[in-house]
């Protein structure tokens, strides 16, 4: 299973957009959000929330751990 397949199978990422660069953008699953501030590079697994109040970032294994808790 690829990173992209895992993320697209999760409810938090349903309807997320994937750019030509392979970056998935959606609302952040870790705080209330109304605009897409969260992105994951589906090739590297690196993720980042661009919201000033959140700012969570890391690699795929950290994201996996945060989502599965």
C-alpha positions in Angstrom: 0.0 0.0 0.0 1.4 3.4 -0.9 1.2 6.6 1.2 -1.4 8.0 -1.2 -3.6 4.9 -1.0 -3.5 4.9 2.8 -4.4 8.6 3.1 -7.2 8.5 0.5 -8.7 5.6 2.4 -9.0 7.7 5.5 -12.1 9.7 6.2 -10.1 12.8 7.1 -8.7 13.0 3.6 -11.8 12.2 1.5 -12.1 14.9 -1.2 -8.5 16.1 -0.8 -6.9 17.5 -3.8 -3.6 16.2 -5.2 -1.4 18.6 -7.1 0.7 17.8 -10.1 3.7 17.8 -7.7 2.1 15.0 -5.8 1.0 17.0 -2.8 -2.3 16.2 -1.1 -4.0 19.3 0.3 -7.0 19.3 2.7 -8.2 20.7 6.0 -6.1 19.8 9.0 -7.4 16.8 10.9 -5.9 18.1 14.2 -7.8 21.3 14.7 -11.1 22.9 13.5 -10.4 24.2 10.0 -12.4 25.8 7.2 -9.7 26.1 4.4 -7.1 23.7 3.2 -4.0 24.3 5.4 -2.7 20.8 5.7 -0.5 19.2 3.0 1.2 15.8 2.6 3.8 15.0 0.0 2.7 11.6 -1.2 6.1 10.7 -2.5 8.1 11.5 0.7 5.4 11.3 3.3 6.4 14.7 4.8 3.4 16.7 6.1 2.8 20.2 7.4 -0.1 22.3 8.7 0.3 25.9 7.6 -2.1 27.2 10.3 -0.4 29.6 12.8 -2.4 27.9 15.6 -1.3 24.4 14.8 1.9 24.0 12.8 2.1 20.2 13.2 4.7 18.7 10.9 6.8 15.6 10.4 7.1 12.4 8.4 4.7 9.6 7.5 5.3 7.5 10.6 4.5 10.4 12.9 1.4 11.2 10.9 0.3 7.5 11.0 0.8 7.5 14.8 -1.1 10.8 15.3 -4.0 9.6 13.2 -4.3 6.1 14.8 -4.3 7.4 18.4 
